[in-house]
Amino acid sequence: MHATFPLLRKTDFPPIRRKTLETLQVNLGYRCNQTCVHCHVNAGPNRVEMMDGATVDLALEVLRARRLPTLDLTGGAPELNPHFRRFVAGARALDVRVIDRCNLTILFEPGQEDLADFLAAQRVEVVASLPCYSADNVDRQRGAGTFEKSIAALRRLNGLGYGQPGTGLALHLVYNPQGPVLPPNQQTLAAAYKRELYAHFGIVFDQLFALANMPIQRFGSTLVSKGQFADYMRLLKDNFSAANLDGLMCRSLVSVDWQGYLHDCDFNQMLGLPLKLGASSRAHLRDLLSAELDGQPIVVADHCYGCTAGQGSSCGGALAA
């Protein structure tokens, strides 16, 4: 696989600083039951990196000590971590909002048959990957048979109350473009998703998050192989919007890798760029028990243009109204 960081290191991206920390985004490991073309984590079934129980306990201590309102669980497939369920239950016991970034097909993996029931019982917010409402497009990006399983999983979640009015069980979907293009208007695309998924499958959901593909890891390597990397970076830079800077997720979020080390965002984590905290060269979860991040500089490189191009892109979808 082609390394993209050498192509991203030199940057003219404007300097940005942190606001108040609100979200602990924890990557529970890089193992996944899928191998997706657009995956910026390069996750897959053969990855062995996995957060251990002691680090999970430390994360719960940080949530408690700092009274953080949101825990955002990601991977890989975060549910494959053996400590996933007690982590969720521990955070919910602290009245923390828990987000599970779910690939949907995980609900059909051995040992996960009751996963949907667990998520509903704990009132976990589900953010589910579904890069299109077309079977061909989804299977091309995520593997044969993925769309059919994803639809079955969404029906299962709907049956438990997810996405249904008045239940408080939030179900959001995530869209990624098929190639080196910017996502279409999120609001317009959401209307199409809601119309098509309900008409053909009776599926309902709350919001659609339209995310730009980041020029790193598997997707970035593919761009290099096809000779499209420079063109994609030009597209991102030509569509830079300074209005998106204030809402960047890295300003109120910390990304925690499977070993407990801190990064400004999940993308920086994948590029090996540690969060800067005073004289520390590699800040760790334990540092959050005493250190304050407000006003600290955020480590940037050229990939940051992926979050600021056009309507913007974050873990919560488009930044522009």
C-alpha positions as protocol buffer text, in pm:
chain_id: "A"
residue {
  index: 1
  type: MET
  ca { x: 0 y: 0 z: 0 }
}
residue {
  index: 2
  type: HIS
  ca { x: 123 y: 350 z: -86 }
}
residue {
  index: 3
  type: ALA
  ca { x: 208 y: 580 z: 206 }
}
residue {
  index: 4
  type: THR
  ca { x: 26 y: 913 z: 167 }
}
residue {
  index: 5
  type: PHE
  ca { x: 158 y: 1108 z: 466 }
}
residue {
  index: 6
  type: PRO
  ca { x: 474 y: 1224 z: 281 }
}
residue {
  index: 7
  type: LEU
  ca { x: 237 y: 1382 z: 27 }
}
residue {
  index: 8
  type: LEU
  ca { x: 32 y: 1552 z: 299 }
}
residue {
  index: 9
  type: ARG
  ca { x: 293 y: 1668 z: 551 }
}
residue {
  index: 10
  type: LYS
  ca { x: 375 y: 2003 z: 389 }
}
residue {
  index: 11
  type: THR
  ca { x: 64 y: 2217 z: 419 }
}
residue {
  index: 12
  type: ASP
  ca { x: -70 y: 2570 z: 410 }
}
residue {
  index: 13
  type: PHE
  ca { x: -384 y: 2474 z: 604 }
}
residue {
  index: 14
  type: PRO
  ca { x: -465 y: 2755 z: 850 }
}
residue {
  index: 15
  type: PRO
  ca { x: -372 y: 2702 z: 1218 }
}
residue {
  index: 16
  type: ILE
  ca { x: -661 y: 2607 z: 1447 }
}
residue {
  index: 17
  type: ARG
  ca { x: -695 y: 2560 z: 1822 }
}
residue {
  index: 18
  type: ARG
  ca { x: -905 y: 2353 z: 2055 }
}
residue {
  index: 19
  type: LYS
  ca { x: -1227 y: 2453 z: 2229 }
}
residue {
  index: 20
  type: THR
  ca { x: -1376 y: 2277 z: 2533 }
}
residue {
  index: 21
  type: LEU
  ca { x: -1349 y: 1899 z: 2514 }
}
residue {
  index: 22
  type: GLU
  ca { x: -1693 y: 1737 z: 2476 }
}
residue {
  index: 23
  type: THR
  ca { x: -1641 y: 1404 z: 2298 }
}
residue {
  index: 24
  type: LEU
  ca { x: -1411 y: 1112 z: 2367 }
}
residue {
  index: 25
  type: GLN
  ca { x: -1388 y: 918 z: 2042 }
}
residue {
  index: 26
  type: VAL
  ca { x: -1239 y: 577 z: 2115 }
}
residue {
  index: 27
  type: ASN
  ca { x: -1110 y: 341 z: 1848 }
}
residue {
  index: 28
  type: LEU
  ca { x: -1156 y: -4 z: 2005 }
}
residue {
  index: 29
  type: GLY
  ca { x: -946 y: -180 z: 1744 }
}
residue {
  index: 30
  type: TYR
  ca { x: -881 y: -216 z: 1374 }
}
residue {
  index: 31
  type: ARG
  ca { x: -1037 y: -560 z: 1329 }
}
residue {
  index: 32
  type: CYS
  ca { x: -1347 y: -561 z: 1110 }
}
residue {
  index: 33
  type: ASN
  ca { x: -1566 y: -816 z: 937 }
}
residue {
  index: 34
  type: GLN
  ca { x: -1553 y: -604 z: 620 }
}
residue {
  index: 35
  type: THR
  ca { x: -1280 y: -464 z: 395 }
}
residue {
  index: 36
  type: CYS
  ca { x: -1410 y: -143 z: 237 }
}
residue {
  index: 37
  type: VAL
  ca { x: -1243 y: 47 z: -47 }
}
residue {
  index: 38
  type: HIS
  ca { x: -1295 y: 387 z: 117 }
}
residue {
  index: 39
  type: CYS
  ca { x: -1180 y: 279 z: 467 }
}
residue {
  index: 40
  type: HIS
  ca { x: -939 y: 534 z: 614 }
}
residue {
  index: 41
  type: VAL
  ca { x: -847 y: 289 z: 893 }
}
residue {
  index: 42
  type: ASN
  ca { x: -740 y: 9 z: 660 }
}
residue {
  index: 43
  type: ALA
  ca { x: -951 y: -216 z: 883 }
}
residue {
  index: 44
  type: GLY
  ca { x: -1022 y: -579 z: 803 }
}
residue {
  index: 45
  type: PRO
  ca { x: -1063 y: -934 z: 935 }
}
residue {
  index: 46
  type: ASN
  ca { x: -686 y: -990 z: 968 }
}
residue {
  index: 47
  type: ARG
  ca { x: -609 y: -686 z: 1184 }
}
residue {
  index: 48
  type: VAL
  ca { x: -514 y: -784 z: 1540 }
}
residue {
  index: 49
  type: GLU
  ca { x: -489 y: -443 z: 1715 }
}
residue {
  index: 50
  type: MET
  ca { x: -746 y: -435 z: 1997 }
}
residue {
  index: 51
  type: MET
  ca { x: -793 y: -216 z: 2306 }
}
residue {
  index: 52
  type: ASP
  ca { x: -744 y: -409 z: 2631 }
}
residue {
  index: 53
  type: GLY
  ca { x: -959 y: -403 z: 2944 }
}
residue {
  index: 54
  type: ALA
  ca { x: -727 y: -180 z: 3146 }
}
residue {
  index: 55
  type: THR
  ca { x: -743 y: 92 z: 2880 }
}
residue {
  index: 56
  type: VAL
  ca { x: -1122 y: 64 z: 2866 }
}
residue {
  index: 57
  type: ASP
  ca { x: -1129 y: 110 z: 3245 }
}
residue {
  index: 58
  type: LEU
  ca { x: -908 y: 418 z: 3213 }
}
residue {
  index: 59
  type: ALA
  ca { x: -1139 y: 563 z: 2948 }
}
residue {
  index: 60
  type: LEU
  ca { x: -1435 y: 518 z: 3185 }
}
residue {
  index: 61
  type: GLU
  ca { x: -1236 y: 694 z: 3457 }
}
residue {
  index: 62
  type: VAL
  ca { x: -1170 y: 987 z: 3222 }
}
residue {
  index: 63
  type: LEU
  ca { x: -1539 y: 1010 z: 3131 }
}
residue {
  index: 64
  type: ARG
  ca { x: -1627 y: 1017 z: 3500 }
}
residue {
  index: 65
  type: ALA
  ca { x: -1356 y: 1260 z: 3611 }
}
residue {
  index: 66
  type: ARG
  ca { x: -1410 y: 1510 z: 3330 }
}
residue {
  index: 67
  type: ARG
  ca { x: -1787 y: 1462 z: 3311 }
}
residue {
  index: 68
  type: LEU
  ca { x: -1769 y: 1436 z: 2935 }
}
residue {
  index: 69
  type: PRO
  ca { x: -2113 y: 1423 z: 2773 }
}
residue {
  index: 70
  type: THR
  ca { x: -2035 y: 1198 z: 2472 }
}
residue {
  index: 71
  type: LEU
  ca { x: -1852 y: 869 z: 2405 }
}
residue {
  index: 72
  type: ASP
  ca { x: -1810 y: 789 z: 2035 }
}
residue {
  index: 73
  type: LEU
  ca { x: -1708 y: 427 z: 1970 }
}
residue {
  index: 74
  type: THR
  ca { x: -1543 y: 335 z: 1643 }
}
residue {
  index: 75
  type: GLY
  ca { x: -1308 y: 80 z: 1486 }
}
residue {
  index: 76
  type: GLY
  ca { x: -1280 y: -140 z: 1273 }
}
residue {
  index: 77
  type: ALA
  ca { x: -1599 y: -284 z: 1398 }
}
residue {
  index: 78
  type: PRO
  ca { x: -1601 y: -166 z: 1763 }
}
residue {
  index: 79
  type: GLU
  ca { x: -1845 y: -440 z: 1860 }
}
residue {
  index: 80
  type: LEU
  ca { x: -1576 y: -705 z: 1796 }
}
residue {
  index: 81
  type: ASN
  ca { x: -1378 y: -584 z: 2097 }
}
residue {
  index: 82
  type: PRO
  ca { x: -1454 y: -822 z: 2387 }
}
residue {
  index: 83
  type: HIS
  ca { x: -1491 y: -525 z: 2624 }
}
residue {
  index: 84
  type: PHE
  ca { x: -1738 y: -336 z: 2403 }
}
residue {
  index: 85
  type: ARG
  ca { x: -2054 y: -418 z: 2598 }
}
residue {
  index: 86
  type: ARG
  ca { x: -1918 y: -344 z: 2944 }
}
residue {
  index: 87
  type: PHE
  ca { x: -1768 y: -21 z: 2810 }
}
residue {
  index: 88
  type: VAL
  ca { x: -2109 y: 82 z: 2678 }
}
residue {
  index: 89
  type: ALA
  ca { x: -2286 y: -19 z: 2998 }
}
residue {
  index: 90
  type: GLY
  ca { x: -2028 y: 161 z: 3213 }
}
residue {
  index: 91
  type: ALA
  ca { x: -2062 y: 483 z: 3014 }
}
residue {
  index: 92
  type: ARG
  ca { x: -2442 y: 469 z: 3014 }
}
residue {
  index: 93
  type: ALA
  ca { x: -2434 y: 423 z: 3392 }
}
residue {
  index: 94
  type: LEU
  ca { x: -2257 y: 762 z: 3400 }
}
residue {
  index: 95
  type: ASP
  ca { x: -2542 y: 907 z: 3189 }
}
residue {
  index: 96
  type: VAL
  ca { x: -2301 y: 954 z: 2897 }
}
residue {
  index: 97
  type: ARG
  ca { x: -2442 y: 966 z: 2545 }
}
residue {
  index: 98
  type: VAL
  ca { x: -2292 y: 666 z: 2361 }
}
residue {
  index: 99
  type: ILE
  ca { x: -2255 y: 650 z: 1982 }
}
residue {
  index: 100
  type: ASP
  ca { x: -2183 y: 319 z: 1810 }
}
residue {
  index: 101
  type: ARG
  ca { x: -2039 y: 353 z: 1459 }
}
residue {
  index: 102
  type: CYS
  ca { x: -2186 y: 32 z: 1323 }
}
residue {
  index: 103
  type: ASN
  ca { x: -2132 y: -127 z: 981 }
}
residue {
  index: 104
  type: LEU
  ca { x: -2471 y: -307 z: 1012 }
}
residue {
  index: 105
  type: THR
  ca { x: -2346 y: -646 z: 888 }
}
residue {
  index: 106
  type: ILE
  ca { x: -2182 y: -699 z: 1227 }
}
residue {
  index: 107
  type: LEU
  ca { x: -2530 y: -783 z: 1360 }
}
residue {
  index: 108
  type: PHE
  ca { x: -2507 y: -1117 z: 1173 }
}
residue {
  index: 109
  type: GLU
  ca { x: -2161 y: -1221 z: 1289 }
}
residue {
  index: 110
  type: PRO
  ca { x: -2136 y: -1525 z: 1522 }
}
residue {
  index: 111
  type: GLY
  ca { x: -2183 y: -1418 z: 1883 }
}
residue {
  index: 112
  type: GLN
  ca { x: -2352 y: -1090 z: 1785 }
}
residue {
  index: 113
  type: GLU
  ca { x: -2704 y: -1224 z: 1741 }
}
residue {
  index: 114
  type: ASP
  ca { x: -2831 y: -1022 z: 2041 }
}
residue {
  index: 115
  type: LEU
  ca { x: -2628 y: -708 z: 1964 }
}
residue {
  index: 116
  type: ALA
  ca { x: -2924 y: -505 z: 1838 }
}
residue {
  index: 117
  type: ASP
  ca { x: -3121 y: -587 z: 2154 }
}
residue {
  index: 118
  type: PHE
  ca { x: -2826 y: -481 z: 2368 }
}
residue {
  index: 119
  type: LEU
  ca { x: -2788 y: -149 z: 2185 }
}
residue {
  index: 120
  type: ALA
  ca { x: -3159 y: -74 z: 2224 }
}
residue {
  index: 121
  type: ALA
  ca { x: -3162 y: -170 z: 2592 }
}
residue {
  index: 122
  type: GLN
  ca { x: -2870 y: 64 z: 2658 }
}
residue {
  index: 123
  type: ARG
  ca { x: -3027 y: 335 z: 2439 }
}
residue {
  index: 124
  type: VAL
  ca { x: -2713 y: 363 z: 2229 }
}
residue {
  index: 125
  type: GLU
  ca { x: -2719 y: 601 z: 1933 }
}
residue {
  index: 126
  type: VAL
  ca { x: -2644 y: 404 z: 1616 }
}
residue {
  index: 127
  type: VAL
  ca { x: -2454 y: 566 z: 1328 }
}
residue {
  index: 128
  type: ALA
  ca { x: -2467 y: 310 z: 1050 }
}
residue {
  index: 129
  type: SER
  ca { x: -2266 y: 292 z: 728 }
}
residue {
  index: 130
  type: LEU
  ca { x: -2474 y: 270 z: 412 }
}
residue {
  index: 131
  type: PRO
  ca { x: -2286 y: 438 z: 125 }
}
residue {
  index: 132
  type: CYS
  ca { x: -2585 y: 421 z: -111 }
}
residue {
  index: 133
  type: TYR
  ca { x: -2947 y: 305 z: -137 }
}
residue {
  index: 134
  type: SER
  ca { x: -2848 y: 100 z: -444 }
}
residue {
  index: 135
  type: ALA
  ca { x: -2739 y: -263 z: -398 }
}
residue {
  index: 136
  type: ASP
  ca { x: -2482 y: -249 z: -680 }
}
residue {
  index: 137
  type: ASN
  ca { x: -2307 y: 58 z: -542 }
}
residue {
  index: 138
  type: VAL
  ca { x: -2294 y: -71 z: -185 }
}
residue {
  index: 139
  type: ASP
  ca { x: -2168 y: -415 z: -283 }
}
residue {
  index: 140
  type: ARG
  ca { x: -1905 y: -261 z: -510 }
}
residue {
  index: 141
  type: GLN
  ca { x: -1769 y: -52 z: -224 }
}
residue {
  index: 142
  type: ARG
  ca { x: -1815 y: -291 z: 68 }
}
residue {
  index: 143
  type: GLY
  ca { x: -1829 y: -643 z: -74 }
}
residue {
  index: 144
  type: ALA
  ca { x: -2082 y: -881 z: -231 }
}
residue {
  index: 145
  type: GLY
  ca { x: -2398 y: -935 z: -24 }
}
residue {
  index: 146
  type: THR
  ca { x: -2335 y: -637 z: 202 }
}
residue {
  index: 147
  type: PHE
  ca { x: -2641 y: -444 z: 88 }
}
residue {
  index: 148
  type: GLU
  ca { x: -2882 y: -731 z: 157 }
}
residue {
  index: 149
  type: LYS
  ca { x: -2742 y: -779 z: 507 }
}
residue {
  index: 150
  type: SER
  ca { x: -2746 y: -405 z: 571 }
}
residue {
  index: 151
  type: ILE
  ca { x: -3114 y: -382 z: 479 }
}
residue {
  index: 152
  type: ALA
  ca { x: -3194 y: -677 z: 707 }
}
residue {
  index: 153
  type: ALA
  ca { x: -3002 y: -509 z: 989 }
}
residue {
  index: 154
  type: LEU
  ca { x: -3186 y: -179 z: 942 }
}
residue {
  index: 155
  type: ARG
  ca { x: -3519 y: -360 z: 950 }
}
residue {
  index: 156
  type: ARG
  ca { x: -3411 y: -530 z: 1272 }
}
residue {
  index: 157
  type: LEU
  ca { x: -3318 y: -194 z: 1426 }
}
residue {
  index: 158
  type: ASN
  ca { x: -3643 y: -36 z: 1308 }
}
residue {
  index: 159
  type: GLY
  ca { x: -3832 y: -324 z: 1469 }
}
residue {
  index: 160
  type: LEU
  ca { x: -3671 y: -238 z: 1803 }
}
residue {
  index: 161
  type: GLY
  ca { x: -3777 y: 126 z: 1770 }
}
residue {
  index: 162
  type: TYR
  ca { x: -3465 y: 275 z: 1613 }
}
residue {
  index: 163
  type: GLY
  ca { x: -3547 y: 567 z: 1383 }
}
residue {
  index: 164
  type: GLN
  ca { x: -3911 y: 559 z: 1493 }
}
residue {
  index: 165
  type: PRO
  ca { x: -4073 y: 881 z: 1619 }
}
residue {
  index: 166
  type: GLY
  ca { x: -4100 y: 918 z: 1995 }
}
residue {
  index: 167
  type: THR
  ca { x: -3872 y: 627 z: 2092 }
}
residue {
  index: 168
  type: GLY
  ca { x: -3556 y: 828 z: 2156 }
}
residue {
  index: 169
  type: LEU
  ca { x: -3359 y: 556 z: 1976 }
}
residue {
  index: 170
  type: ALA
  ca { x: -3156 y: 749 z: 1720 }
}
residue {
  index: 171
  type: LEU
  ca { x: -3052 y: 584 z: 1394 }
}
residue {
  index: 172
  type: HIS
  ca { x: -2836 y: 782 z: 1152 }
}
residue {
  index: 173
  type: LEU
  ca { x: -2692 y: 666 z: 819 }
}
residue {
  index: 174
  type: VAL
  ca { x: -2354 y: 754 z: 667 }
}
residue {
  index: 175
  type: TYR
  ca { x: -2286 y: 821 z: 300 }
}
residue {
  index: 176
  type: ASN
  ca { x: -1942 y: 818 z: 134 }
}
residue {
  index: 177
  type: PRO
  ca { x: -1886 y: 900 z: -236 }
}
residue {
  index: 178
  type: GLN
  ca { x: -1784 y: 614 z: -464 }
}
residue {
  index: 179
  type: GLY
  ca { x: -1464 y: 787 z: -577 }
}
residue {
  index: 180
  type: PRO
  ca { x: -1255 y: 1107 z: -572 }
}
residue {
  index: 181
  type: VAL
  ca { x: -1547 y: 1351 z: -570 }
}
residue {
  index: 182
  type: LEU
  ca { x: -1711 y: 1568 z: -306 }
}
residue {
  index: 183
  type: PRO
  ca { x: -2035 y: 1447 z: -146 }
}
residue {
  index: 184
  type: PRO
  ca { x: -2354 y: 1598 z: -290 }
}
residue {
  index: 185
  type: ASN
  ca { x: -2571 y: 1831 z: -85 }
}
residue {
  index: 186
  type: GLN
  ca { x: -2649 y: 1646 z: 237 }
}
residue {
  index: 187
  type: GLN
  ca { x: -3008 y: 1769 z: 270 }
}
residue {
  index: 188
  type: THR
  ca { x: -3100 y: 1677 z: -88 }
}
residue {
  index: 189
  type: LEU
  ca { x: -2933 y: 1337 z: -60 }
}
residue {
  index: 190
  type: ALA
  ca { x: -3106 y: 1265 z: 272 }
}
residue {
  index: 191
  type: ALA
  ca { x: -3444 y: 1323 z: 111 }
}
residue {
  index: 192
  type: ALA
  ca { x: -3357 y: 1073 z: -163 }
}
residue {
  index: 193
  type: TYR
  ca { x: -3235 y: 815 z: 93 }
}
residue {
  index: 194
  type: LYS
  ca { x: -3553 y: 848 z: 298 }
}
residue {
  index: 195
  type: ARG
  ca { x: -3775 y: 821 z: -8 }
}
residue {
  index: 196
  type: GLU
  ca { x: -3599 y: 520 z: -164 }
}
residue {
  index: 197
  type: LEU
  ca { x: -3539 y: 321 z: 153 }
}
residue {
  index: 198
  type: TYR
  ca { x: -3898 y: 362 z: 270 }
}
residue {
  index: 199
  type: ALA
  ca { x: -4053 y: 296 z: -71 }
}
residue {
  index: 200
  type: HIS
  ca { x: -3856 y: -21 z: -141 }
}
residue {
  index: 201
  type: PHE
  ca { x: -3787 y: -161 z: 207 }
}
residue {
  index: 202
  type: GLY
  ca { x: -4009 y: 23 z: 457 }
}
residue {
  index: 203
  type: ILE
  ca { x: -3698 y: 154 z: 636 }
}
residue {
  index: 204
  type: VAL
  ca { x: -3695 y: 477 z: 836 }
}
residue {
  index: 205
  type: PHE
  ca { x: -3405 y: 663 z: 996 }
}
residue {
  index: 206
  type: ASP
  ca { x: -3328 y: 1000 z: 1154 }
}
residue {
  index: 207
  type: GLN
  ca { x: -3043 y: 1180 z: 976 }
}
residue {
  index: 208
  type: LEU
  ca { x: -2803 y: 1116 z: 690 }
}
residue {
  index: 209
  type: PHE
  ca { x: -2438 y: 1215 z: 737 }
}
residue {
  index: 210
  type: ALA
  ca { x: -2255 y: 1288 z: 409 }
}
residue {
  index: 211
  type: LEU
  ca { x: -1880 y: 1239 z: 460 }
}
residue {
  index: 212
  type: ALA
  ca { x: -1595 y: 1317 z: 225 }
}
residue {
  index: 213
  type: ASN
  ca { x: -1341 y: 1044 z: 156 }
}
residue {
  index: 214
  type: MET
  ca { x: -1004 y: 1120 z: 313 }
}
residue {
  index: 215
  type: PRO
  ca { x: -685 y: 1086 z: 103 }
}
residue {
  index: 216
  type: ILE
  ca { x: -518 y: 849 z: 351 }
}
residue {
  index: 217
  type: GLN
  ca { x: -473 y: 475 z: 407 }
}
residue {
  index: 218
  type: ARG
  ca { x: -667 y: 249 z: 167 }
}
residue {
  index: 219
  type: PHE
  ca { x: -851 y: 524 z: -21 }
}
residue {
  index: 220
  type: GLY
  ca { x: -542 y: 743 z: -45 }
}
residue {
  index: 221
  type: SER
  ca { x: -335 y: 452 z: -169 }
}
residue {
  index: 222
  type: THR
  ca { x: -593 y: 377 z: -437 }
}
residue {
  index: 223
  type: LEU
  ca { x: -575 y: 740 z: -553 }
}
residue {
  index: 224
  type: VAL
  ca { x: -196 y: 714 z: -581 }
}
residue {
  index: 225
  type: SER
  ca { x: -221 y: 387 z: -778 }
}
residue {
  index: 226
  type: LYS
  ca { x: -465 y: 544 z: -1025 }
}
residue {
  index: 227
  type: GLY
  ca { x: -271 y: 868 z: -1060 }
}
residue {
  index: 228
  type: GLN
  ca { x: -560 y: 1064 z: -907 }
}
residue {
  index: 229
  type: PHE
  ca { x: -407 y: 1182 z: -579 }
}
residue {
  index: 230
  type: ALA
  ca { x: -295 y: 1528 z: -697 }
}
residue {
  index: 231
  type: ASP
  ca { x: -625 y: 1593 z: -873 }
}
residue {
  index: 232
  type: TYR
  ca { x: -825 y: 1499 z: -563 }
}
residue {
  index: 233
  type: MET
  ca { x: -614 y: 1724 z: -342 }
}
residue {
  index: 234
  type: ARG
  ca { x: -664 y: 2007 z: -591 }
}
residue {
  index: 235
  type: LEU
  ca { x: -1040 y: 1948 z: -574 }
}
residue {
  index: 236
  type: LEU
  ca { x: -1036 y: 1969 z: -194 }
}
residue {
  index: 237
  type: LYS
  ca { x: -824 y: 2284 z: -186 }
}
residue {
  index: 238
  type: ASP
  ca { x: -1020 y: 2458 z: -462 }
}
residue {
  index: 239
  type: ASN
  ca { x: -1337 y: 2404 z: -258 }
}
residue {
  index: 240
  type: PHE
  ca { x: -1193 y: 2511 z: 80 }
}
residue {
  index: 241
  type: SER
  ca { x: -1444 y: 2707 z: 288 }
}
residue {
  index: 242
  type: ALA
  ca { x: -1315 y: 2908 z: 585 }
}
residue {
  index: 243
  type: ALA
  ca { x: -1669 y: 2908 z: 724 }
}
residue {
  index: 244
  type: ASN
  ca { x: -1623 y: 2539 z: 811 }
}
residue {
  index: 245
  type: LEU
  ca { x: -1324 y: 2597 z: 1040 }
}
residue {
  index: 246
  type: ASP
  ca { x: -1528 y: 2686 z: 1347 }
}
residue {
  index: 247
  type: GLY
  ca { x: -1730 y: 2363 z: 1338 }
}
residue {
  index: 248
  type: LEU
  ca { x: -1446 y: 2115 z: 1283 }
}
residue {
  index: 249
  type: MET
  ca { x: -1490 y: 1807 z: 1502 }
}
residue {
  index: 250
  type: CYS
  ca { x: -1126 y: 1816 z: 1614 }
}
residue {
  index: 251
  type: ARG
  ca { x: -1192 y: 2135 z: 1810 }
}
residue {
  index: 252
  type: SER
  ca { x: -1412 y: 1960 z: 2069 }
}
residue {
  index: 253
  type: LEU
  ca { x: -1315 y: 1592 z: 2024 }
}
residue {
  index: 254
  type: VAL
  ca { x: -1017 y: 1376 z: 2118 }
}
residue {
  index: 255
  type: SER
  ca { x: -944 y: 1055 z: 1927 }
}
residue {
  index: 256
  type: VAL
  ca { x: -807 y: 768 z: 2137 }
}
residue {
  index: 257
  type: ASP
  ca { x: -624 y: 482 z: 1966 }
}
residue {
  index: 258
  type: TRP
  ca { x: -638 y: 119 z: 2075 }
}
residue {
  index: 259
  type: GLN
  ca { x: -336 y: 167 z: 2303 }
}
residue {
  index: 260
  type: GLY
  ca { x: -484 y: 474 z: 2473 }
}
residue {
  index: 261
  type: TYR
  ca { x: -274 y: 739 z: 2297 }
}
residue {
  index: 262
  type: LEU
  ca { x: -439 y: 1066 z: 2200 }
}
residue {
  index: 263
  type: HIS
  ca { x: -482 y: 1230 z: 1859 }
}
residue {
  index: 264
  type: ASP
  ca { x: -671 y: 1535 z: 1740 }
}
residue {
  index: 265
  type: CYS
  ca { x: -894 y: 1324 z: 1515 }
}
residue {
  index: 266
  type: ASP
  ca { x: -932 y: 973 z: 1379 }
}
residue {
  index: 267
  type: PHE
  ca { x: -756 y: 1072 z: 1058 }
}
residue {
  index: 268
  type: ASN
  ca { x: -451 y: 1200 z: 1246 }
}
residue {
  index: 269
  type: GLN
  ca { x: -454 y: 873 z: 1438 }
}
residue {
  index: 270
  type: MET
  ca { x: -426 y: 679 z: 1112 }
}
residue {
  index: 271
  type: LEU
  ca { x: -139 y: 901 z: 999 }
}
residue {
  index: 272
  type: GLY
  ca { x: 48 y: 857 z: 1328 }
}
residue {
  index: 273
  type: LEU
  ca { x: 16 y: 1224 z: 1424 }
}
residue {
  index: 274
  type: PRO
  ca { x: -9 y: 1253 z: 1806 }
}
residue {
  index: 275
  type: LEU
  ca { x: -199 y: 1525 z: 1988 }
}
residue {
  index: 276
  type: LYS
  ca { x: 32 y: 1796 z: 2122 }
}
residue {
  index: 277
  type: LEU
  ca { x: 5 y: 1851 z: 2497 }
}
residue {
  index: 278
  type: GLY
  ca { x: 272 y: 2066 z: 2654 }
}
residue {
  index: 279
  type: ALA
  ca { x: 613 y: 1900 z: 2649 }
}
residue {
  index: 280
  type: SER
  ca { x: 463 y: 1552 z: 2599 }
}
residue {
  index: 281
  type: SER
  ca { x: 555 y: 1396 z: 2267 }
}
residue {
  index: 282
  type: ARG
  ca { x: 283 y: 1131 z: 2292 }
}
residue {
  index: 283
  type: ALA
  ca { x: -13 y: 1223 z: 2512 }
}
residue {
  index: 284
  type: HIS
  ca { x: -211 y: 938 z: 2670 }
}
residue {
  index: 285
  type: LEU
  ca { x: -558 y: 892 z: 2816 }
}
residue {
  index: 286
  type: ARG
  ca { x: -414 y: 921 z: 3168 }
}
residue {
  index: 287
  type: ASP
  ca { x: -306 y: 1277 z: 3084 }
}
residue {
  index: 288
  type: LEU
  ca { x: -671 y: 1376 z: 3049 }
}
residue {
  index: 289
  type: LEU
  ca { x: -717 y: 1317 z: 3423 }
}
residue {
  index: 290
  type: SER
  ca { x: -518 y: 1633 z: 3493 }
}
residue {
  index: 291
  type: ALA
  ca { x: -438 y: 1828 z: 3175 }
}
residue {
  index: 292
  type: GLU
  ca { x: -657 y: 2089 z: 3008 }
}
residue {
  index: 293
  type: LEU
  ca { x: -678 y: 2106 z: 2630 }
}
residue {
  index: 294
  type: ASP
  ca { x: -859 y: 2438 z: 2583 }
}
residue {
  index: 295
  type: GLY
  ca { x: -664 y: 2660 z: 2347 }
}
residue {
  index: 296
  type: GLN
  ca { x: -408 y: 2396 z: 2255 }
}
residue {
  index: 297
  type: PRO
  ca { x: -296 y: 2391 z: 1888 }
}
residue {
  index: 298
  type: ILE
  ca { x: -433 y: 2118 z: 1663 }
}
residue {
  index: 299
  type: VAL
  ca { x: -192 y: 1923 z: 1443 }
}
residue {
  index: 300
  type: VAL
  ca { x: -281 y: 1985 z: 1078 }
}
residue {
  index: 301
  type: ALA
  ca { x: -167 y: 1855 z: 740 }
}
residue {
  index: 302
  type: ASP
  ca { x: -306 y: 1867 z: 387 }
}
residue {
  index: 303
  type: HIS
  ca { x: -571 y: 1601 z: 456 }
}
residue {
  index: 304
  type: CYS
  ca { x: -751 y: 1859 z: 672 }
}
residue {
  index: 305
  type: TYR
  ca { x: -881 y: 2011 z: 350 }
}
residue {
  index: 306
  type: GLY
  ca { x: -1105 y: 1704 z: 329 }
}
residue {
  index: 307
  type: CYS
  ca { x: -1303 y: 1830 z: 629 }
}
residue {
  index: 308
  type: THR
  ca { x: -1332 y: 2189 z: 504 }
}
residue {
  index: 309
  type: ALA
  ca { x: -1413 y: 2146 z: 135 }
}
residue {
  index: 310
  type: GLY
  ca { x: -1758 y: 2245 z: 11 }
}
residue {
  index: 311
  type: GLN
  ca { x: -2028 y: 2178 z: 270 }
}
residue {
  index: 312
  type: GLY
  ca { x: -1765 y: 2041 z: 507 }
}
residue {
  index: 313
  type: SER
  ca { x: -1732 y: 1694 z: 654 }
}
residue {
  index: 314
  type: SER
  ca { x: -1726 y: 1564 z: 1010 }
}
residue {
  index: 315
  type: CYS
  ca { x: -1833 y: 1260 z: 1210 }
}
residue {
  index: 316
  type: GLY
  ca { x: -2169 y: 1436 z: 1233 }
}
residue {
  index: 317
  type: GLY
  ca { x: -2194 y: 1497 z: 860 }
}
residue {
  index: 318
  type: ALA
  ca { x: -2188 y: 1826 z: 671 }
}
residue {
  index: 319
  type: LEU
  ca { x: -2075 y: 2136 z: 860 }
}
residue {
  index: 320
  type: ALA
  ca { x: -2256 y: 2392 z: 645 }
}
residue {
  index: 321
  type: ALA
  ca { x: -2626 y: 2446 z: 706 }
}
